[in-house]
Amino acid sequence: MARMSDLESVFCRTAPWRRFARSHVLPRVLSDDPIGPDVLEIGCGSGAMAAAVLTSRPEVSTLVATDVDPAMVHLASRTLTPHGDRARAQQVDASTLPFADATFDTAASWLMLHHTIAWEAVLAETFRVIRPGGRLVGYDLPDSTRTRFIHAVTRSTVRMIPADDLARELHRIGFSVVEVEPLGLLGAYRFAAVR
Ligand SMILES: C[S@@+](CC[C@H](N)C(=O)[O-])C[C@H]1O[C@@H](n2cnc3c(N)ncnc32)[C@H](O)[C@@H]1O
């Protein structure tokens, strides 16, 4: 399994990135549709996005913020402390989710799929744990010269996901109402799909 480089890992935790993601990225990725009450986040990093979701979406009663990296889980746990029993952080590999079928209303994936390498398995697992009628939402970076260059510089092992490949795989797994469209920021795309 691929891990982020130290450089990217540090970047993800910086206050400016956390502020930017919270105030500019999240509002563009989430539509106005309700996402709760039960939300899973995969690859939560610092927990900044989970905290922003909890603050902006009172309908969320339980958010499980998960990451494969124990250091990130520790940090996310601290970030989420003010949200009390509405949130918990847990060490989880997104390609083998330790949750029963149909546990969550929404699964969220913010800028993490390309780090998982086995992203098809991750999507299939999210499909399994989302309730019928629930949604997968997220954003990621396209496969481009720029993103390849960035990851070469940061020495991260990644498998970039062309937007068309993502849409095709979501359909193949069984998701409906699949949307994959430009985010209008960072050259990224947002995606959403119904289970
Ligand atoms: C670029 S960071 C994004 C963090 C956070 N989602 C954000 O938007 O700030 C990617 C995160 O995905 C996590 N990750 C990578 N592969 C994973 C996997 N197979 N399962 C769970 N988390 C994973 C990394 O440890 C890292 O915290």
The ligand as a MOL file (V3000), in Angstrom:
LIG
                    3D

  0  0  0     0  0            999 V3000
M  V30 BEGIN CTAB
M  V30 COUNTS 27 29 0 0 0
M  V30 BEGIN ATOM
M  V30 1 C -3.7070 14.2130 0.7040 0
M  V30 2 S -4.2240 13.5580 2.2630 0 CHG=1
M  V30 3 C -5.8510 14.2540 2.3950 0
M  V30 4 C -6.2940 14.3330 3.8280 0
M  V30 5 C -7.7020 14.9390 4.0330 0
M  V30 6 N -8.7180 14.1720 3.3720 0
M  V30 7 C -7.7620 16.3860 3.5930 0
M  V30 8 O -8.4930 16.7050 2.6720 0
M  V30 9 O -7.0730 17.2040 4.2090 0 CHG=-1
M  V30 10 C -4.5680 11.8380 1.8990 0
M  V30 11 C -4.8630 10.9980 3.1370 0
M  V30 12 O -5.2580 9.7000 2.7120 0
M  V30 13 C -4.7080 8.7520 3.6030 0
M  V30 14 N -4.6840 7.4370 2.9410 0
M  V30 15 C -3.8960 7.0220 1.9280 0
M  V30 16 N -4.1780 5.7490 1.5900 0
M  V30 17 C -5.1860 5.3460 2.4150 0
M  V30 18 C -5.9200 4.1250 2.5590 0
M  V30 19 N -5.6710 3.0440 1.7880 0
M  V30 20 N -6.8880 4.0700 3.4950 0
M  V30 21 C -7.1470 5.1380 4.2840 0
M  V30 22 N -6.4720 6.3100 4.2070 0
M  V30 23 C -5.5150 6.4290 3.2730 0
M  V30 24 C -3.3390 9.3140 3.9350 0
M  V30 25 O -2.7860 8.7620 5.1180 0
M  V30 26 C -3.6660 10.8000 4.0630 0
M  V30 27 O -4.0080 11.1620 5.3810 0
M  V30 END ATOM
M  V30 BEGIN BOND
M  V30 1 1 1 2
M  V30 2 1 2 3
M  V30 3 1 2 10
M  V30 4 1 3 4
M  V30 5 1 4 5
M  V30 6 1 5 6
M  V30 7 1 5 7
M  V30 8 2 7 8
M  V30 9 1 7 9
M  V30 10 1 10 11
M  V30 11 1 11 12
M  V30 12 1 11 26
M  V30 13 1 12 13
M  V30 14 1 13 14
M  V30 15 1 13 24
M  V30 16 1 14 15
M  V30 17 1 14 23
M  V30 18 2 15 16
M  V30 19 1 16 17
M  V30 20 1 17 18
M  V30 21 2 17 23
M  V30 22 1 18 19
M  V30 23 2 18 20
M  V30 24 1 20 21
M  V30 25 2 21 22
M  V30 26 1 22 23
M  V30 27 1 24 25
M  V30 28 1 24 26
M  V30 29 1 26 27
M  V30 END BOND
M  V30 END CTAB
M  END
